[in-house]
Amino acid sequence: MVVWVFSGGGEAEVRGFLPFLEKTFPGCRFERKTPVRQKPGPKANKAGSYGRTGQSLIEQIKQELPLALKAEANKCDLILVFDDLDCRDSQKQKEKIEKIWSEISKKIPECADIKIFVGFAAPEIEAWIIADWNNSIAKNSDFRGRHERMRWWLRTQKKVSFENPESFSEYDAEKDCCREKLSKALVESSVQDEVDRYKARFSKGYHTPLLLREIDPNEVQKKCPLFRELYNYLKNFCRSS
């Protein structure tokens, strides 16, 4: 089964999400449609296609999906739209994307039978890393000897729930995202005092993709309801291929 992936986000999602899907669901072949691959070189637009999320990602799907369908009609079995939820309402975001798909499929009727699934990481994909802390941060050599202190700081200073990491922060209407960023809290936990000054700080661009490959999906789905929805759907879909 071929799955086209329309994903929001930046470097962490580009370098981490696709390998995670390929490792976890070997019955499917995943093809990335967004973020649009950047051409190498000094003139590469580092801001243009990267970092799109929420409404910006929706606008990009409006543009890119019809082009892909016309160029490769009947070349995919599922369209997977994935985004960081950033404390937005999951049902409203899902309905916006499903409405776009309804409009597109009417214009390209031969593609109307393609299935679509909308999945989210809440509030960010780092919630999956926190949900399976023992297989991610705790085992990484960069955080050896201090992962317990990082965990304590996140729990006490940032009120991160390790049993329900998707609940972190709250929606800020002015910014259209979370009041606090979970990824930023992880960075702060790794450089919280003088002891850590010369040690590796958590990096969304480096550590997030690396650690996504180490998490156990069965552990994450116990603590992250939105992840569980995505996981169970793809597990059943790719198993039927």
C-alpha positions, 0 to 999 in steps of 0.5 A: 500500500502506498501512503502519501504523507502531507506533514507539517512542521520543520526539520524534526518532522522531516527527518524523524516522522518518515523513518518512524512510519517506515519502521513501525508500519513495514506493510506500507510504503510512505512517500513524502509530499510536504514539506516540499523537498528543498534543493541544496545550495545557498539559495535554498529557501529555508523558510518557504516550505518548512515550518508550516502548521495549522492554517499554513499547512492547510493552504499548502495542501490545497496547492500541492494535493491536486498537483500530486493527484493529477500527476500521479493519478491512482498512485496512492492508497491513502493520504495521510495528513499529519501536523503538530496540534499546538493546543488547537482543537483537534476536531476543528482542524480535522474538519477543515482538512476533510472539507478540503479533501471533499472539494478536491475529490469532486474536482478530480472524481477518479481520486474520490475513492482514495482514503484520507486520514488526519493525524496529530501530535499533541501538542508537539511530536516531542510528547511521544518522546516524553511518553516513552522516556525510558527508551528515549531520553533515559537511554541516550548517551547525551543525557546519561546521569542527568535524565532523572533530574531533567524529568523531575524539572519538567514535572515540577517546574513545567507541570509536564504529565508523563502519564498524559503528555498530550495535555501540556499547556493551553491554547493562546488565541493571539498566537494560534498555538500553545502558550508554552512549547513542549520542545522548548521545555525539553531544551530548558530541562537539559540546561537548567543549571551550572552543572549542565553548562558544558553538556549537550542541550536537547536539540529539536533538530538533532535529538527529536528525529534520533529519539523517535526511532527509539520509542516503543509505539505500544508504550506511547499509545498507552499515554497519548490518545491522539497517537493511539488513534493514528497508530491503530489506524495505520497498523490496521491499514498497513496490515491489510496490504 
